[in-house]
Amino acid sequence: MAHGLIEVERKFVPGPGTEERLQELGGTLEHRVTFRDTYYDTRGLSLMQADHWLRQREDRGWELKCPGAAGVSGLHTEYMEVTAEPAIVAQLCEVLGAEGLGTGVVADVLGPLGLEEVASFVTKRSAWKLVLPGADEESSLLRVDLDMADFGYAVGEVEALVREEAEVPTALEKIHKLSSMLGVPAQETAPAKLIVYLQRFRPQDYQHLLEVNSSRERSQGTKHLDSSLG
């Protein structure tokens, strides 16, 4: 497994008063930005079936998200973020069972690994940062992204980045606390943008992923597809 930051996040459905509530809680709007994400996979979606998600973000380069600790349950997701291209290539080769490509450039291995564009869409994002009242800023910084995709889907995300698996439970506690303060119902879930994109525009692929995920969920107790990354 390639190493990187651990992203712990919970997605939710934002409302018309979400930004106002963030301001009331002392949140700071970092920026509003528009960007395009393009996702790549094999024709049979081998990466997504293995819970790996490869994307190229406009002006930011490549990122591969890999599953975090086994047995993660609940309303949150946990992923390792890998952004160094040699590490991404190494992980792709491991997941897809390829050897000897000898390159650290993602674009060079797309063809040899049979990877092609499977989704591309533009997102308008409002990015916020917030420290919970009474908490230490350095260790308690949370980020809230409010996204609107160009195919009409809105989703919010409360996120914490940690370096060690031992830090995940504390980060999750803070995420749930902020979610509650934002008025998010305790059991609310919201699918990621990519999952909704597949559901709307590639329904056969979406259904196939559902079947694979349901089978894995029954055998391993892993999370449902709708709470996966996108």
Secondary structure, 3 states (H helix, E strand, C coil): CCCCEEEEEEEECCCCCHHHHHHHCCCEEEEEEEEEEEEEECCCCHHHHCCCEEEEECCCEEEEEEECCCCCCCCCEEEEEECCHHHHHHHHHHHHCCCCCCCCCHHHHCCCCCCEEEEEEEEEEEEEEEECCCCCHHHHEEEEEEEEECCCCEEEEEEEEECCHHHHHHHHHHHHHHHHHCCCCCCCCCCCHHHHHHHHHCHHHHHHHHHHHHHHHHHHCCCCHHHCCC
